[in-house]
Structures are given as structure tokens and as C-alpha cells.
Amino acid sequence: MRILHTMLRVGDLDKSLDFYTRVLGMQLLRRKDYPDGKFTLAFVGYGPEDTHPALELTYNWGTSKYELGNAYGHVALGVTDIHGTCDAIRKAGGKVVREPGPMKHGTTVIAFVEDPDGYRVELIQQGS
């Protein structure tokens, strides 16, 4: 078994696709409209779905906002230069909501960015 994808409901698919592709550097893997169900699915990720997990961005036509609730945590991405990555995200118009630094009660260096719908994406320093 392996994780295939994680689904996030988004209020503006174009803004979300811009964030995940242009700001975070993912690729649009596939996109399909479902007119009878009035929704669109777009899958983004860092590699082919047969070998890499993806994010499924679900846009329900006519719904522009969701309550995130208090159960959702975050999506985590490994990065090799957390400071440079945060700088690049800021320059691309992304929102860094926690600057790079050690996690509470630990030494792992992390940062958080926020997507257009308010979902948190954790950046985790990998390697040296």
C-alpha cells in the first residue's frame, strides 16, 4: 500500500493552482471537469502519480469558501534550503506565516506557509 493523494477543497481553483504550481513548484498532473456533479478535480504534485503522492484540489462550482475546522493540520514538504525557499515563496507572492526555526521542543528546522484557502503547508529542512 501507499498514499495516493490527499484532497483539499478550494474556493478559487485558479488561485490554488497558481499557488501550488508557481509558488511551490508543483506540476499540474491532470484536471477534469464533472459538469453533472458541478465540480472540478485538479491533481498537483512533484512527480508522476504512479510513483509520487499528489494533492487533489477539489473545486465545487459556486462554493468560494470553506470552514477549515480544527481537525486539519497541514501538508508537509521537505526542502533543502528552508530560508531560500521561504524567500522565494515570499517573492512569488506567497504568505509565510511562521519563519524558519526549530520546532517546539525539538531541533528540526521548520516553517509554515499558507495557501489561498488558509491551509497550512509545513516546510521541513532536509539534509545539511
N, C-alpha and C positions, 0 to 999 in steps of 0.2 A: 504494500500500500504506500501511497504518497499523497501529499497535499496537492490538489489540482489548482484550486483558486479560492480566493476569498471575495465575497460580494459586498459592495458598498452601494447604497442608494444615493444618487446625486441629484441635485436640484437644477443644475445647468451643465449638461453634458459637454458642451464646447469648452467651458471654463475648466472643468475637471480634466478633460483630455489635454488641454494646454498645460495644466499643472503637472500632470503625471508624465507627459511626453517631453515638453520643452523644459520645464523647471527641474524635474527629477530624472530626465533622460531615459525613460522607458520607451518602448515601441508600442504603437497600436498594432496588436496582433490580429484582431478581427472585430468587426462591428456588424450588427444586423438589427434592422427594424422589424417589429412584430405588430403590424397595423391592427390586426384583430384584437390583440391584447393591449394595444396602446402603450407599448414600451419599446425601448431600445437597449440592447446589450452591447457594451464595448469592452473588450479584453485588452489589458495592457500588461507589459512585463519586460524583463531583461533578456529573454531568450524564448525559443520555441516552447509551446505548451507541452510538447511530448517529453521535454526534459527539465522544464523550469516551471515553478508555480506562477500564477498570474493573479491580477486583480480584475474582477468583473465589476464594471461600473454599470449600474442599472439606472436608467432614466425612465421614470413613469411619466408619460406625457401629461403635462398640465400640473405636475407637482413640483413646486420650486423650493420647498424647504422641508426638512425633517427634524424631529426631535432626536437628538443623539442618545439620550438616556444616560444612565450612569453605569451601564454594564460594559460598554465598548471601551477598550483600552487603546491600542494603537497597532499600526503595521510597523515592522522593524526592517531597516535596511542596513547592511554592512557597508561601510565606506573606508577607504584607505587614508583619506585626509579630511578629517571632520571639520577642521577650521576652513580649509579651502572650499569644501562642499557647502558649508553654511554661507560663505561669502558669495559663491556662485548662485546659490538659491536666492539670496537677497538681491543680487544684481539682476536676476531674471524676474524679479517682482514677487518672489515667494516670501512667506512670513515665517521667520524663525521665532518661536515662542519660548524656547529655552536654549540659551547659549551653550556651547560645548563645555563640558566639565565632568568631573567624576560623579557617578550616580550616588544617591544617598546610601550610606552605609557600605560603600564599596569603592573600587578603584577604576572600574570600567568607565571610559570616557563616552558620554552620550550627549545628544542634543535632540530637540524636538522642533519640527516644522508643522505647519497646519495647512491643510488643503482648503479649497474654496468653500467646502461644506462644513468646515470645522473639525474634520477628522484629523487626529494626530498621527504623524509619521515620525518614528524614532530613528535617529541615525546613531549607529554604534561603530566606534572606531575599531577597525580590524587591522592586525599587523602592527608594524612599528610606526 
